[in-house]
Amino acid sequence: MFPLLTGVALIQTTLVSRINLLGARPNLMLLVVLIWTVMRGIDEGLIWAFVGGLILDLLSGGPLAGIALALLAAAYLAGQSLGEEVGSQAVRMVILTVLGATVYHVALLTILDWTGHTVDWGFSLTRVAAPSVVLNAVLAPLVLPPLAWLERATGEEGLSL
């Protein structure tokens, strides 16, 4: 798990962070955490959220554990039984990504605000968070197949530290 999440964090901070589509930014770590939580359950999802978030926190200039806490909130939501009645796993992932990414952005903005960073809530929610939620929801079905393969390849034993 640690090498995979480190790789995701490095890709996120070096390559993916340069992508900006009308204010929207893809969040590969968020997508990986949400999808893994749905596939493997809340216990593994929370571990992945915490570890992946801490790695991103170490690579960012924000408050330590800020991203980890925001990812934990999103993973907790994804670990609930929301949307299970939806037939397609891809459609469920889109729905959970919209909800999880929204929770992630609100939690991260709240943490930034609490730690003394200036947060323009109106701008951040309408020009950054909302477009990013939409972009990540569109990307979720594309990230799902490789993680579904990884989940099948690792079987019941899961990925260990």
C-alpha positions as a LaTeX table, in Angstrom:
\begin{tabular}{lrrr}
\hline
Residue & $x$ (\AA) & $y$ (\AA) & $z$ (\AA) \\
\hline
Met1 & 0.00 & 0.00 & 0.00 \\
Phe2 & 2.71 & 2.49 & 0.96 \\
Pro3 & 4.57 & 2.37 & $-2.39$ \\
Leu4 & 1.31 & 2.68 & $-4.31$ \\
Leu5 & 0.08 & 5.65 & $-2.29$ \\
Thr6 & 3.51 & 7.29 & $-2.48$ \\
Gly7 & 3.42 & 6.91 & $-6.26$ \\
Val8 & $-0.09$ & 8.36 & $-6.41$ \\
Ala9 & 1.02 & 11.29 & $-4.23$ \\
Leu10 & 4.06 & 11.96 & $-6.42$ \\
Ile11 & 1.97 & 11.84 & $-9.60$ \\
Gln12 & $-0.61$ & 14.09 & $-7.94$ \\
Thr13 & 1.91 & 16.72 & $-6.85$ \\
Thr14 & 4.14 & 16.71 & $-9.94$ \\
Leu15 & 1.96 & 16.00 & $-12.97$ \\
Val16 & $-1.71$ & 16.18 & $-12.08$ \\
Ser17 & $-1.35$ & 19.42 & $-10.11$ \\
Arg18 & $-0.48$ & 21.23 & $-13.34$ \\
Ile19 & $-3.88$ & 20.42 & $-14.85$ \\
Asn20 & $-6.42$ & 23.21 & $-14.50$ \\
Leu21 & $-9.63$ & 23.09 & $-16.52$ \\
Leu22 & $-11.67$ & 26.23 & $-15.83$ \\
Gly23 & $-10.66$ & 26.09 & $-12.17$ \\
Ala24 & $-11.17$ & 22.33 & $-11.89$ \\
Arg25 & $-8.31$ & 20.17 & $-10.74$ \\
Pro26 & $-8.28$ & 16.39 & $-10.76$ \\
Asn27 & $-7.50$ & 14.77 & $-7.42$ \\
Leu28 & $-6.03$ & 11.35 & $-8.08$ \\
Met29 & $-5.51$ & 10.54 & $-4.39$ \\
Leu30 & $-9.14$ & 11.36 & $-3.61$ \\
Leu31 & $-10.34$ & 9.13 & $-6.44$ \\
Val32 & $-8.08$ & 6.26 & $-5.38$ \\
Val33 & $-9.24$ & 6.53 & $-1.75$ \\
Leu34 & $-12.94$ & 6.74 & $-2.64$ \\
Ile35 & $-12.84$ & 3.83 & $-5.08$ \\
Trp36 & $-10.75$ & 1.63 & $-2.77$ \\
Thr37 & $-13.12$ & 2.36 & 0.11 \\
Val38 & $-16.10$ & 1.24 & $-1.95$ \\
Met39 & $-14.32$ & $-1.90$ & $-3.14$ \\
Arg40 & $-12.58$ & $-2.98$ & 0.09 \\
Gly41 & $-14.68$ & $-1.40$ & 2.81 \\
Ile42 & $-14.45$ & 1.43 & 5.25 \\
Asp43 & $-11.60$ & $-0.04$ & 7.34 \\
Glu44 & $-9.12$ & $-0.22$ & 4.45 \\
Gly45 & $-10.46$ & 3.01 & 2.97 \\
Leu46 & $-9.80$ & 4.95 & 6.16 \\
Ile47 & $-6.26$ & 3.56 & 6.36 \\
Trp48 & $-5.60$ & 4.51 & 2.74 \\
Ala49 & $-7.09$ & 7.98 & 3.34 \\
Phe50 & $-4.91$ & 8.59 & 6.39 \\
Val51 & $-1.66$ & 7.30 & 4.88 \\
Gly52 & $-2.23$ & 8.88 & 1.47 \\
Gly53 & $-3.31$ & 12.14 & 3.06 \\
Leu54 & $-0.23$ & 12.30 & 5.29 \\
Ile55 & 2.03 & 11.68 & 2.30 \\
Leu56 & 0.31 & 14.52 & 0.41 \\
Asp57 & 0.51 & 16.72 & 3.51 \\
Leu58 & 4.26 & 16.19 & 3.66 \\
Leu59 & 4.53 & 17.27 & 0.01 \\
Ser60 & 2.25 & 20.31 & 0.39 \\
Gly61 & 2.61 & 23.63 & 2.10 \\
Gly62 & $-0.63$ & 23.33 & 4.02 \\
Pro63 & $-1.25$ & 22.42 & 7.64 \\
Leu64 & 0.02 & 18.96 & 8.58 \\
Ala65 & $-2.80$ & 16.40 & 8.56 \\
Gly66 & $-5.19$ & 18.80 & 6.79 \\
Ile67 & $-5.43$ & 16.72 & 3.62 \\
Ala68 & $-5.45$ & 13.52 & 5.67 \\
Leu69 & $-8.44$ & 14.70 & 7.71 \\
Ala70 & $-10.30$ & 15.81 & 4.57 \\
Leu71 & $-9.63$ & 12.44 & 2.92 \\
Leu72 & $-10.77$ & 10.64 & 6.07 \\
Ala73 & $-14.09$ & 12.51 & 5.93 \\
Ala74 & $-14.55$ & 11.60 & 2.26 \\
Ala75 & $-13.58$ & 7.95 & 2.84 \\
Tyr76 & $-15.97$ & 7.68 & 5.77 \\
Leu77 & $-18.81$ & 8.87 & 3.53 \\
Ala78 & $-17.79$ & 6.48 & 0.75 \\
Gly79 & $-17.77$ & 3.62 & 3.24 \\
Gln80 & $-21.47$ & 4.04 & 3.95 \\
Ser81 & $-24.09$ & 2.07 & 2.04 \\
Leu82 & $-25.11$ & 5.01 & $-0.15$ \\
Gly83 & $-26.21$ & 4.20 & $-3.69$ \\
Glu84 & $-26.01$ & 0.44 & $-3.32$ \\
Glu85 & $-29.33$ & 0.11 & $-5.11$ \\
Val86 & $-27.81$ & 1.64 & $-8.25$ \\
Gly87 & $-27.11$ & $-1.19$ & $-10.68$ \\
Ser88 & $-23.79$ & $-0.07$ & $-12.15$ \\
Gln89 & $-20.65$ & 0.25 & $-10.05$ \\
Ala90 & $-19.49$ & 3.10 & $-12.33$ \\
Val91 & $-22.68$ & 5.09 & $-11.71$ \\
Arg92 & $-22.39$ & 4.48 & $-7.98$ \\
Met93 & $-18.78$ & 5.70 & $-8.10$ \\
Val94 & $-19.85$ & 8.90 & $-9.88$ \\
Ile95 & $-22.49$ & 9.56 & $-7.21$ \\
Leu96 & $-20.10$ & 8.80 & $-4.35$ \\
Thr97 & $-17.38$ & 10.90 & $-5.98$ \\
Val98 & $-19.71$ & 13.90 & $-6.15$ \\
Leu99 & $-20.60$ & 13.47 & $-2.47$ \\
Gly100 & $-17.09$ & 12.54 & $-1.33$ \\
Ala101 & $-15.34$ & 15.30 & $-3.26$ \\
Thr102 & $-17.80$ & 17.85 & $-1.90$ \\
Val103 & $-17.14$ & 16.71 & 1.67 \\
Tyr104 & $-13.39$ & 16.69 & 0.96 \\
His105 & $-13.37$ & 20.30 & $-0.30$ \\
Val106 & $-15.58$ & 21.64 & 2.49 \\
Ala107 & $-13.50$ & 19.83 & 5.13 \\
Leu108 & $-10.21$ & 21.05 & 3.65 \\
Leu109 & $-11.46$ & 24.64 & 3.39 \\
Thr110 & $-12.69$ & 24.46 & 6.99 \\
Ile111 & $-9.32$ & 23.16 & 8.18 \\
Leu112 & $-7.50$ & 25.89 & 6.25 \\
Asp113 & $-9.82$ & 28.51 & 7.74 \\
Trp114 & $-9.35$ & 27.16 & 11.29 \\
Thr115 & $-5.56$ & 27.17 & 10.92 \\
Gly116 & $-5.43$ & 30.85 & 10.01 \\
His117 & $-5.27$ & 30.67 & 6.23 \\
Thr118 & $-7.38$ & 33.21 & 4.38 \\
Val119 & $-10.29$ & 31.42 & 2.69 \\
Asp120 & $-12.62$ & 33.17 & 0.25 \\
Trp121 & $-15.52$ & 30.77 & 0.69 \\
Gly122 & $-17.62$ & 32.03 & $-2.20$ \\
Phe123 & $-14.78$ & 31.87 & $-4.71$ \\
Ser124 & $-13.37$ & 28.61 & $-3.35$ \\
Leu125 & $-16.70$ & 26.79 & $-3.47$ \\
Thr126 & $-17.98$ & 28.10 & $-6.80$ \\
Arg127 & $-14.77$ & 28.48 & $-8.82$ \\
Val128 & $-12.58$ & 25.70 & $-7.44$ \\
Ala129 & $-14.54$ & 23.09 & $-5.49$ \\
Ala130 & $-17.64$ & 22.81 & $-7.71$ \\
Pro131 & $-15.72$ & 22.46 & $-11.00$ \\
Ser132 & $-13.30$ & 20.02 & $-9.33$ \\
Val133 & $-16.18$ & 17.92 & $-8.03$ \\
Val134 & $-17.59$ & 17.66 & $-11.57$ \\
Leu135 & $-14.19$ & 16.84 & $-13.12$ \\
Asn136 & $-13.42$ & 14.16 & $-10.53$ \\
Ala137 & $-16.88$ & 12.63 & $-10.99$ \\
Val138 & $-16.17$ & 12.37 & $-14.74$ \\
Leu139 & $-12.75$ & 10.81 & $-14.04$ \\
Ala140 & $-14.00$ & 8.26 & $-11.48$ \\
Pro141 & $-15.14$ & 5.65 & $-14.08$ \\
Leu142 & $-11.70$ & 5.91 & $-15.72$ \\
Val143 & $-9.83$ & 5.24 & $-12.46$ \\
Leu144 & $-12.20$ & 2.41 & $-11.48$ \\
Pro145 & $-10.93$ & $-0.35$ & $-13.87$ \\
Pro146 & $-7.24$ & $-0.29$ & $-12.82$ \\
Leu147 & $-8.21$ & $-0.30$ & $-9.15$ \\
Ala148 & $-10.75$ & $-3.08$ & $-9.73$ \\
Trp149 & $-7.93$ & $-5.09$ & $-11.32$ \\
Leu150 & $-5.65$ & $-4.34$ & $-8.35$ \\
Glu151 & $-8.40$ & $-5.36$ & $-5.94$ \\
Arg152 & $-8.84$ & $-8.69$ & $-7.75$ \\
Ala153 & $-5.06$ & $-9.22$ & $-7.95$ \\
Thr154 & $-4.54$ & $-8.65$ & $-4.24$ \\
Gly155 & $-7.51$ & $-10.82$ & $-3.26$ \\
Glu156 & $-8.63$ & $-11.22$ & 0.31 \\
Glu157 & $-5.26$ & $-10.51$ & 1.86 \\
Gly158 & $-5.34$ & $-6.85$ & 0.81 \\
Leu159 & $-2.34$ & $-4.63$ & 0.32 \\
Ser160 & $-0.10$ & $-4.37$ & 3.33 \\
Leu161 & 2.25 & $-1.70$ & 4.54 \\
\hline
\end{tabular}
